[in-house]
């Protein structure tokens, strides 16, 4: 339509009307979307800066969810420790009751109840997990809480293992008679090692006699037992008896120079019973050394003596201190994670606010702009009409 000639006034009014229509379209779009920058074409700098801020906000939002789950895991562990502490205190009460009684039957009853409490501690610890993570179940349950996008800011929370109170808290069940120690590896016994601090053990396959003690031994899987005897002929007899027994996987060798008897076992159990010569089984035993099992074999029999009970009370007090210390550690970890959670919420809000200042439209301002543009459009239409009428005056000449 370039061959159509328009007067200057008409063309000027037409351009003004087109410009007004374009601005009205943009204003209406801003009101509809709530954004003054909808794409990089509107404002490249603001658009890409706001995108970066929003992306970081979204990343932190994902971490915020993980922090919330970590807090719940810590709370579950904390509640578990509180309950375990109550059970240990109850066990301590049973030990004190036994200490106040001179009745063997009553002490045995209290010891049985004590054992039940220890069993409940282990069961409770196993049930203290949250969403597949249990901070009271030891290996494989450590918790890593990440606080920023690149993972460099984080908190490593180490799990403890209260599913085995013997190894973690040093508490062992009271036994009615001999017990069987689980001692994989190598064990060395000498006459000096025998003392009245270890659990009595059962068994009658092998007899090692040393002064007033008689020790019965049966095999344990893959275990080497080195026993030093005061009488070489006794140890030599043991060696001969073992090797002539014809038991698969069981062998013995005696070094007369060192006085050491080495007994090798495979696919069997080991039990040791210490007796005073001519008397009943007594809670005598030994301290063992092993490449993969460190604790000494020390226990007691159904609260039978005050010494045993007092020793157990000492262990219970130590266990309570351990639990309280661990509860404090978890409490500190919980405070840190909750603080970082609140900080992350505030940071996300700051990032979103900054992005909004770059891209969000002021609806009040845009509403006023639209009203002004509508008025301008009406005036432009009227002006265009007047200009067209002026051009039509030439028709009056005909």
Buried (B, 14 or more C-beta within 10 A) or exposed (E): EEEEEBEEBBEBBBEBBEBBEEBBEBBBBBBEEBBBBBEEEBBEEBBEBBBEBBEBBEBBBEBBEBBEBBBEBBEBBBEBBEBBBBBBBBBBBBBBBBBEBEEEEBBBBBBBBBBBBBEBBBEBBBBBBBEEBBBBBBEEBEBEBBBBBEEEEEBEBEBBBBBBBBBBBBBBBBBEEBBBBEBBBBBBBBBEBBEEBBBBBBBEBBBBBBEEBBBBBBBBEBBBBBBBBEBBEBBBBBBEEBBEEEBEEBBBEBBEEEBBBBBBBBEBBBBBBBBEEEEEBBBBBBBBBBEEBEBBBBBBBBBBEEEBBEBBBEBBEEBBEBBEEBBEBBEEBBEBBBEBBEEBBEBBEEBBEBBBEBBBBEEEEBBEBBEBBEEBBEBBBEBBEEBBEEEEEEEEEE
